[in-house]
Amino acid sequence: MTADSGTPTHDAGTPARRSRVAVEAPTPIPHDPYPYRAPAAPAVPSRPVLDNAGELLRALAAPVRIAIVLQLRESPRCVHELVDTLGVTQPLVSQHLRILKSAGVVRGERTGREVIYELVDDHLARIVVDAVAHAEEG
């Protein structure tokens, strides 16, 4: 209830005491003119990491090397198996294997007179498979 003066009162008609609790004003939230921003871009890797990634991609940047990686993804192969499967000359396969080996994509293990080549790991094979799938879609 309130008295005629507009001051709140208790039931007995005496004015009520006002509480003096300090209330902090809310922190203003700055207006964001672009509320639908894309998430922050990931950090850019160091220059040496980017250089190494570029070298790996350059090593894969030939159709014959892509075909070699796809073949080695299935199983390790020797040079003459790759020559027969890909239908290219032995010197050409050997040249491309040298490039892939120097880039760390493949490794070779000598068994008798033959060298059996295999992928170092499956990471780059996945990139090649995705690139081929993308090219087939387009």
Accessible surface in RSA format (square Angstrom, percent):
REM  Atomic radii and reference values for relative SASA: ProtOr
REM  Chains: A
REM  Algorithm: Lee & Richards
REM  Probe-radius: 1.40
REM  Slices: 20
REM RES _ NUM      All-atoms   Total-Side   Main-Chain    Non-polar    All polar
REM                ABS   REL    ABS   REL    ABS   REL    ABS   REL    ABS   REL
RES MET A   1   158.95  82.3 107.26  71.0  51.69 123.1  79.87  67.9  79.08 104.8
RES THR A   2    91.42  65.0  63.78  64.7  27.64  65.9  37.06  49.8  54.36  82.2
RES ALA A   3    45.79  42.1  31.49  48.6  14.29  32.5  41.84  58.9   3.95  10.5
RES ASP A   4   162.97 114.2 123.16 122.6  39.80  94.1  46.56 109.6 116.41 116.1
RES SER A   5    93.08  78.7  51.12  68.2  41.96  96.7  56.34 120.0  36.73  51.5
RES GLY A   6    53.33  65.8   0.00   N/A  53.33  65.8  30.51  83.7  22.82  51.1
RES THR A   7    46.57  33.1  45.14  45.8   1.43   3.4  24.74  33.2  21.83  33.0
RES PRO A   8    57.12  41.6  57.12  52.1   0.00   0.0  57.12  47.2   0.00   0.0
RES THR A   9    18.22  13.0   5.48   5.6  12.74  30.4   2.06   2.8  16.16  24.4
RES HIS A  10   102.82  56.2  97.24  67.6   5.57  14.3  65.77  67.8  37.05  43.1
RES ASP A  11   136.48  95.6 112.05 111.5  24.43  57.8  37.43  88.1  99.04  98.8
RES ALA A  12    90.95  83.6  50.24  77.5  40.71  92.6  63.35  89.2  27.60  73.1
RES GLY A  13    48.36  59.6   0.00   N/A  48.36  59.6  26.86  73.7  21.51  48.2
RES THR A  14    74.58  53.0  73.68  74.7   0.90   2.1  64.74  87.0   9.84  14.9
RES PRO A  15    92.17  67.2  79.03  72.0  13.14  47.8  79.03  65.2  13.14  81.7
RES ALA A  16    29.46  27.1  20.00  30.9   9.46  21.5  20.09  28.3   9.37  24.8
RES ARG A  17   225.25  94.6 197.72 100.8  27.53  65.6  72.54  99.1 152.70  92.5
RES ARG A  18   180.44  75.8 156.99  80.0  23.45  55.8  68.89  94.2 111.54  67.6
RES SER A  19    91.16  77.0  53.86  71.9  37.30  85.9  55.64 118.5  35.52  49.8
RES ARG A  20   232.99  97.8 193.55  98.7  39.43  93.9  75.46 103.1 157.52  95.5
RES VAL A  21   114.84  75.6  93.26  84.4  21.58  52.0  98.44  85.5  16.39  44.5
RES ALA A  22   100.73  92.6  67.89 104.8  32.85  74.7  77.83 109.6  22.90  60.7
RES VAL A  23   131.01  86.2  98.19  88.9  32.82  79.1 101.52  88.2  29.49  80.0
RES GLU A  24   160.39  92.1 138.46 104.8  21.93  52.2  58.16 112.5 102.24  83.5
RES ALA A  25    88.28  81.2  61.64  95.1  26.64  60.6  67.26  94.7  21.02  55.7
RES PRO A  26   121.82  88.8 101.03  92.1  20.80  75.6 112.20  92.6   9.63  59.8
RES THR A  27   117.26  83.4  99.43 100.8  17.83  42.5  67.47  90.6  49.78  75.3
RES PRO A  28   115.15  83.9  97.14  88.5  18.02  65.5 107.62  88.9   7.54  46.8
RES ILE A  29   159.57  90.8 133.46  99.4  26.11  62.9 134.25  96.7  25.32  68.7
RES PRO A  30   114.54  83.5  95.80  87.3  18.73  68.1 107.53  88.8   7.00  43.5
RES HIS A  31   159.61  87.2 132.26  91.9  27.35  70.0  98.47 101.5  61.14  71.1
RES ASP A  32    62.33  43.7  52.22  52.0  10.11  23.9  32.00  75.3  30.33  30.3
RES PRO A  33    86.46  63.0  63.81  58.2  22.65  82.3  66.78  55.1  19.67 122.3
RES TYR A  34   140.36  65.5 136.90  77.9   3.47   9.0  92.40  69.4  47.97  59.1
RES PRO A  35    89.22  65.0  60.99  55.6  28.24 102.6  63.08  52.1  26.15 162.5
RES TYR A  36   205.97  96.2 173.88  98.9  32.10  83.5 133.63 100.4  72.34  89.2
RES ARG A  37   154.22  64.8 123.59  63.0  30.63  72.9  57.70  78.9  96.52  58.5
RES ALA A  38    86.21  79.3  59.27  91.5  26.94  61.3  65.73  92.6  20.48  54.3
RES PRO A  39   126.02  91.8 101.60  92.6  24.42  88.8 113.49  93.7  12.53  77.9
RES ALA A  40   101.22  93.1  64.52  99.6  36.70  83.5  75.71 106.6  25.51  67.6
RES ALA A  41    88.69  81.5  59.90  92.4  28.79  65.5  64.43  90.7  24.26  64.3
RES PRO A  42   119.45  87.1 100.49  91.6  18.95  68.9 111.72  92.2   7.72  48.0
RES ALA A  43    98.63  90.7  65.68 101.4  32.95  74.9  76.91 108.3  21.72  57.5
RES VAL A  44   120.47  79.3  94.11  85.2  26.36  63.5  95.65  83.1  24.82  67.3
RES PRO A  45    68.54  50.0  52.23  47.6  16.31  59.3  64.27  53.1   4.27  26.5
RES SER A  46    63.11  53.3  45.28  60.4  17.83  41.1  50.68 107.9  12.44  17.4
RES ARG A  47   173.23  72.7 166.04  84.6   7.19  17.1  59.71  81.6 113.52  68.8
RES PRO A  48    88.05  64.2  83.42  76.0   4.64  16.9  87.78  72.5   0.27   1.7
RES VAL A  49    81.98  53.9  80.33  72.7   1.65   4.0  81.17  70.5   0.81   2.2
RES LEU A  50    78.62  43.8  70.36  50.3   8.26  20.8  70.66  49.6   7.96  21.4
RES ASP A  51    65.54  45.9  60.74  60.5   4.80  11.3  26.94  63.4  38.60  38.5
RES ASN A  52    95.64  66.0  93.91  90.8   1.73   4.2  21.48  51.7  74.16  71.7
RES ALA A  53    44.11  40.6  40.69  62.8   3.42   7.8  43.34  61.0   0.77   2.0
RES GLY A  54    19.24  23.7   0.00   N/A  19.24  23.7  18.18  49.9   1.06   2.4
RES GLU A  55    97.35  55.9  95.01  71.9   2.34   5.6  37.62  72.8  59.73  48.8
RES LEU A  56    54.83  30.5  54.83  39.2   0.00   0.0  54.83  38.5   0.00   0.0
RES LEU A  57    97.20  54.1  92.19  66.0   5.00  12.6  92.55  65.0   4.65  12.5
RES ARG A  58   140.42  59.0 133.94  68.3   6.48  15.4  71.77  98.1  68.65  41.6
RES ALA A  59     6.23   5.7   2.59   4.0   3.65   8.3   5.76   8.1   0.48   1.3
RES LEU A  60    10.41   5.8   8.90   6.4   1.50   3.8   9.02   6.3   1.39   3.7
RES ALA A  61    75.15  69.1  39.64  61.2  35.51  80.8  51.59  72.7  23.56  62.4
RES ALA A  62    15.16  13.9  13.81  21.3   1.34   3.1  14.95  21.1   0.20   0.5
RES PRO A  63   114.37  83.4 106.58  97.2   7.80  28.3 109.71  90.6   4.66  29.0
RES VAL A  64    30.30  19.9  28.12  25.5   2.18   5.3  30.26  26.3   0.04   0.1
RES ARG A  65    25.87  10.9  25.87  13.2   0.00   0.0   0.00   0.0  25.87  15.7
RES ILE A  66    50.84  28.9  50.84  37.9   0.00   0.0  50.84  36.6   0.00   0.0
RES ALA A  67    28.83  26.5  26.36  40.7   2.47   5.6  28.48  40.1   0.35   0.9
RES ILE A  68     0.00   0.0   0.00   0.0   0.00   0.0   0.00   0.0   0.00   0.0
RES VAL A  69     0.00   0.0   0.00   0.0   0.00   0.0   0.00   0.0   0.00   0.0
RES LEU A  70    49.51  27.6  47.02  33.6   2.49   6.3  47.06  33.0   2.46   6.6
RES GLN A  71    39.66  22.2  39.66  29.0   0.00   0.0   0.05   0.1  39.61  30.0
RES LEU A  72     8.27   4.6   0.00   0.0   8.27  20.8   0.00   0.0   8.27  22.3
RES ARG A  73   108.09  45.4  82.38  42.0  25.71  61.2   8.97  12.3  99.11  60.1
RES GLU A  74   116.33  66.8  86.01  65.1  30.32  72.2  31.51  60.9  84.82  69.3
RES SER A  75    46.21  39.0  41.03  54.8   5.18  11.9  35.74  76.1  10.46  14.7
RES PRO A  76    70.17  51.1  56.66  51.7  13.51  49.1  56.66  46.8  13.51  84.0
RES ARG A  77    43.42  18.2  43.13  22.0   0.29   0.7   7.23   9.9  36.19  21.9
RES CYS A  78     4.75   3.6   4.75   5.3   0.00   0.0   1.45   3.7   3.30   3.6
RES VAL A  79    26.74  17.6  25.46  23.1   1.27   3.1  25.46  22.1   1.27   3.5
RES HIS A  80    98.17  53.7  95.63  66.5   2.53   6.5  78.42  80.8  19.74  23.0
RES GLU A  81    69.07  39.7  66.57  50.4   2.50   6.0  18.92  36.6  50.16  41.0
RES LEU A  82     0.00   0.0   0.00   0.0   0.00   0.0   0.00   0.0   0.00   0.0
RES VAL A  83    31.23  20.5  29.82  27.0   1.41   3.4  29.82  25.9   1.41   3.8
RES ASP A  84   111.75  78.3  82.26  81.9  29.49  69.7  34.46  81.1  77.30  77.1
RES THR A  85    73.68  52.4  39.60  40.1  34.09  81.2  33.07  44.4  40.62  61.4
RES LEU A  86    42.42  23.6  15.80  11.3  26.61  66.9  19.82  13.9  22.59  60.8
RES GLY A  87    67.16  82.8   0.00   N/A  67.16  82.8  35.54  97.5  31.61  70.8
RES VAL A  88    38.23  25.2  27.61  25.0  10.62  25.6  35.52  30.9   2.71   7.4
RES THR A  89    86.40  61.5  80.02  81.1   6.38  15.2  78.35 105.2   8.05  12.2
RES GLN A  90    93.63  52.4  90.50  66.1   3.13   7.5  39.27  83.6  54.36  41.2
RES PRO A  91    88.85  64.8  80.94  73.8   7.91  28.8  85.37  70.5   3.48  21.6
RES LEU A  92    61.75  34.4  59.03  42.2   2.72   6.8  61.11  42.9   0.64   1.7
RES VAL A  93     0.00   0.0   0.00   0.0   0.00   0.0   0.00   0.0   0.00   0.0
RES SER A  94    23.96  20.2  20.64  27.5   3.32   7.7  17.97  38.3   5.98   8.4
RES GLN A  95    86.46  48.3  86.32  63.1   0.14   0.3  15.22  32.4  71.24  54.0
RES HIS A  96    19.66  10.7  19.66  13.7   0.00   0.0  14.28  14.7   5.38   6.3
RES LEU A  97     1.76   1.0   1.52   1.1   0.24   0.6   1.76   1.2   0.00   0.0
RES ARG A  98   149.95  63.0 144.50  73.7   5.44  13.0  72.63  99.3  77.32  46.9
RES ILE A  99    61.59  35.0  59.83  44.6   1.77   4.3  61.42  44.2   0.18   0.5
RES LEU A 100     0.00   0.0   0.00   0.0   0.00   0.0   0.00   0.0   0.00   0.0
RES LYS A 101   102.14  49.8  91.46  56.1  10.68  25.4  50.64  45.6  51.50  54.9
RES SER A 102   102.22  86.4  59.25  79.1  42.97  99.0  53.02 112.9  49.20  68.9
RES ALA A 103    30.84  28.4   6.96  10.7  23.88  54.3  19.25  27.1  11.59  30.7
RES GLY A 104    40.58  50.0   0.00   N/A  40.58  50.0  28.72  78.8  11.86  26.6
RES VAL A 105     3.39   2.2   0.87   0.8   2.52   6.1   2.00   1.7   1.40   3.8
RES VAL A 106     2.97   2.0   0.00   0.0   2.97   7.2   0.00   0.0   2.97   8.1
RES ARG A 107   114.47  48.1 114.31  58.3   0.16   0.4  49.90  68.2  64.57  39.1
RES GLY A 108    25.72  31.7   0.00   N/A  25.72  31.7   0.26   0.7  25.45  57.0
RES GLU A 109   116.02  66.6 112.63  85.2   3.39   8.1  41.48  80.2  74.54  60.9
RES ARG A 110   160.15  67.2 134.04  68.3  26.11  62.2  57.27  78.3 102.89  62.4
RES THR A 111    73.22  52.1  58.55  59.4  14.67  35.0  58.01  77.9  15.20  23.0
RES GLY A 112    68.18  84.1   0.00   N/A  68.18  84.1  44.14 121.1  24.04  53.8
RES ARG A 113   231.35  97.1 202.20 103.1  29.15  69.4  83.74 114.4 147.61  89.5
RES GLU A 114    71.61  41.1  67.68  51.2   3.93   9.4  31.51  60.9  40.11  32.7
RES VAL A 115    30.91  20.3  26.18  23.7   4.73  11.4  26.18  22.7   4.73  12.8
RES ILE A 116    51.36  29.2  49.75  37.1   1.62   3.9  49.75  35.8   1.62   4.4
RES TYR A 117    28.57  13.3  28.57  16.3   0.00   0.0   0.49   0.4  28.09  34.6
RES GLU A 118    56.82  32.6  56.82  43.0   0.00   0.0  11.03  21.3  45.79  37.4
RES LEU A 119    22.80  12.7  11.83   8.5  10.97  27.6  11.83   8.3  10.97  29.5
RES VAL A 120    56.59  37.2  43.21  39.1  13.38  32.2  43.21  37.5  13.38  36.3
RES ASP A 121    70.67  49.5  56.61  56.3  14.06  33.2  33.57  79.0  37.11  37.0
RES ASP A 122    69.60  48.8  63.33  63.0   6.27  14.8  28.13  66.2  41.48  41.4
RES HIS A 123   110.98  60.7 107.73  74.9   3.25   8.3  76.89  79.2  34.10  39.7
RES LEU A 124    21.90  12.2  21.90  15.7   0.00   0.0  21.90  15.4   0.00   0.0
RES ALA A 125     0.11   0.1   0.00   0.0   0.11   0.3   0.00   0.0   0.11   0.3
RES ARG A 126   130.44  54.8 129.36  65.9   1.08   2.6  59.99  82.0  70.45  42.7
RES ILE A 127    80.36  45.7  77.23  57.5   3.13   7.5  79.47  57.2   0.89   2.4
RES VAL A 128     4.21   2.8   2.84   2.6   1.37   3.3   4.21   3.7   0.00   0.0
RES VAL A 129    45.26  29.8  43.64  39.5   1.62   3.9  44.39  38.6   0.87   2.4
RES ASP A 130    96.65  67.7  91.71  91.3   4.94  11.7  27.16  63.9  69.49  69.3
RES ALA A 131    53.59  49.3  40.92  63.2  12.67  28.8  48.81  68.7   4.79  12.7
RES VAL A 132    44.91  29.6  42.61  38.6   2.30   5.5  44.83  39.0   0.08   0.2
RES ALA A 133    41.97  38.6  39.60  61.1   2.37   5.4  41.03  57.8   0.94   2.5
RES HIS A 134   134.13  73.3 130.01  90.4   4.12  10.6  87.51  90.2  46.63  54.3
RES ALA A 135    75.94  69.8  49.27  76.0  26.67  60.7  58.81  82.8  17.13  45.4
RES GLU A 136   141.11  81.0 105.59  79.9  35.52  84.6  48.05  92.9  93.06  76.0
RES GLU A 137   144.44  82.9 104.20  78.8  40.23  95.8  50.98  98.6  93.46  76.3
RES GLY A 138   103.56 127.7   0.00   N/A 103.56 127.7  55.96 153.6  47.60 106.6
END  Absolute sums over single chains surface
CHAIN  1 A    10898.2       8763.3       2134.8       6588.6       4309.6
END  Absolute sums over all chains
TOTAL         10898.2       8763.3       2134.8       6588.6       4309.6
